[in-house]
Amino acid sequence: MAKAKVKTLKITLRKSTIGALAVHKATVEALGLRKIGQTVEKQDNPQTRGMIAKISHLLSVEE
């Protein structure tokens, strides 16, 4: 049986975390983002979607 493809999201940090709440900074770090313009690929699951929703004003997301 073939494995099903795992959906991924391309998440890019678009704005600085300077002046952001500590929980927002921690969420950005948990996603693996460090610099503005950096892009990471994460699995599309409810946990990742929740983190994205929390800091959507700092990110851009592509499916």
N, C-alpha and C positions, 0 to 999 in steps of 0.2 A: 504494500500500500504506500502510495506517495505521500510525502509530508505536505500539509497545507502551508501556503505562504503566509508568513506573519506580516501583518500590516505594520508599517512604520510611519512615523511622523518626522519631518525635518523641522527642527525648532531652532530659531535664530534669535539671539539677544539683540534687540534694536535700540534700547535705551539704557542709560546708566542706572546703577542701583544706588548712586549717591543720593542721600535724602530719603531713600525708601525705608519702609519699616523693616525691622530685624527679621521678621518671619518671611518677608518677601525676599530678602537677601539670601536667607537660608534655602528657600525654595529654588532660587536661581542656581545656587551652588549644588543642590541635590540633583538638579537636571544635568549637571556637568558643564555649565556655562561659566566662563571666566571673563571673557573680553567682549566688548561690543562688536557685533558682526560675526561672532563665532557661531557655527552651526553644529548641532549634534543630531543624531538619529536615534529615536527612542521607539519602543514598541507602543502601538496604539492600544492602550488598555485604560480602564476606569481610573487607575491611580495616576497615570500620566496626564490624562484629560483633566483631572481635578487640580493638579499642580499648574497646568496651563491656564485653567480658568481663574486661578487665584492671582496670577501675575500676567494676565493677557495684555495689559497695557504696556508691558515691557518687551513683549515678544512678537514675532511673526511666525506663523505655523503653515506648513505645506503638507498635504497628505501624499 
